[in-house]
Amino acid sequence: MSAAGAGAHLLDTHILLWALREPERLSGPARAAVLAGGNVLSVVSYWEVTIKSMKGLLDVGDPRAWWAEALEKLVATALPLRHDHVGAVWELPPIHKDPFDRILIAQAKVEGLALVSADANVGRYGAAGVRVVR
């Protein structure tokens, strides 16, 4: 179980962005999960946001300040990327091709966290033992 404790959940990158900028886009269950606390933010999301910002695909200002603000506003715990997370990608069915999605799914599985995501394809990982809040 994650260091964040029971009831903790990992926020997919788009859920993280919506929670900070457009909370009205969150589904009822996703909003309830975010407001309940136990939020875990993966450094993978930080990496994804940084890359998209550098390419001009996303504007969050300075991604370093954005990350610190995200952790503070969502009262979240940062989850580093570890070798066992990377190894767990091997066990996932080939539903997603996006490497960021796949590693977040693997992290949720390894850490025993529910993954909060609006992505319909993420829900298909339930058979692989991944709990999803949509």
N, C-alpha and C positions, 0 to 999 in steps of 0.2 A: 504494500500500500504506500501511496505517496506520503512524503513528509508533510503535505498540506492537510492530511487527515481524512477521516471518513466524510463523505458528502462533498468532497472537493471535486472540481471539474475543470477541465482544460478548455480554454476558449479558442476556437478556430480563428484564424486571422481576420476574416471578414466580420465575425461576431465581435471581436475585440474592437475593430474600427467602428462598427455600428454602435456598440455600447458607449463609446466615447463621443461620437459625432452625430449619430442618427438613431437614438434608442427606439424611436417609433417603428423602425424597420424590424426590430426583434419580435419573434413570435412570443406568445404568452409564456410557453414553457421556457424559452431561452431567457426572456426577461426575468422570470421568477428565479432561474438558476443564477443569473448574474447578481440579482439583488439579495439572494440568500447568502452570498459570501462564499468563501472557499474557492475563490477564483485563482486559477493557475495560468500563467502566461509563459509560453515556451519562448526561449531565445530564438527558436526557429521563426516565429512570427516577427520578432525584431529584425532578424536577418532578411525575411521576405519584404517587410516594409522598407527597410534600408535600400535593398536592391531596386524595388519599384520606384522609390523616391529618386534614386540616382538616375534612373532611366526616364524620369519625367512622367511616369504613369500614375503617380500618387503624390499628393502634396500634404505632408504632415509637418512641414517646417523642418527643423533639425531633428532627424530621427533619434538622436541620443536624448534630447530633451523630451521628445514624444514618448520614448520608452519609460523614462523616469516618471513622467506624468501618468502614463497608463498604469504602472504599478501602484502609484499612490492613489489615484482616483478610484480604481477598482479594488483597492485594498487586496492586492494580489501577491502571490508568491511566484518568483521567477523559477522556471524549470530549465536547467542546463541540458544541453544535448550530450548524451553519453553513448558509449560504445554498445551497450545492450539495447538502446533505442534503435541504433542503426542496424544491428543484427536482427531485430524483430521485423524490419521491413521485408526481409527474406521470406518470412512466414505469411505475409499478407497476400490475399488473392489479388490478381492484377486488375482491379477495378479502376483505379485512378492511375493516370500517367504523371500527374503533377507531383514532383518530388517533395514539395512543401506539404501537401495534403498527406502524402504517404507517411512522412516522418511524424507528423502530428498524430496520425492514427496509431502509428507504432508506439509513440510515447504514451498515449492514452491507455493502450493495452498493457504495456509494461508497468505503468504506474498505478493501474487499477482505477483510472479516472474516467468519468463520463466525458465525452467530447461534445461540446455545445457547438452545433453547426447547422446552417440552413441548407447545406449542400445535400441534395437527395441521394447522391452516390455514396456519401459517407454512411448513411443508414444501411447500406448494403453490406457493411462490414460487421453487422451484428452476428452473423454466422461464424465470424472469426473471433468472436469474444469481445467485441468492442461495444460498449454502451454509448448510445448517442441520444442527446437531447436536441430535438428539433423544434 
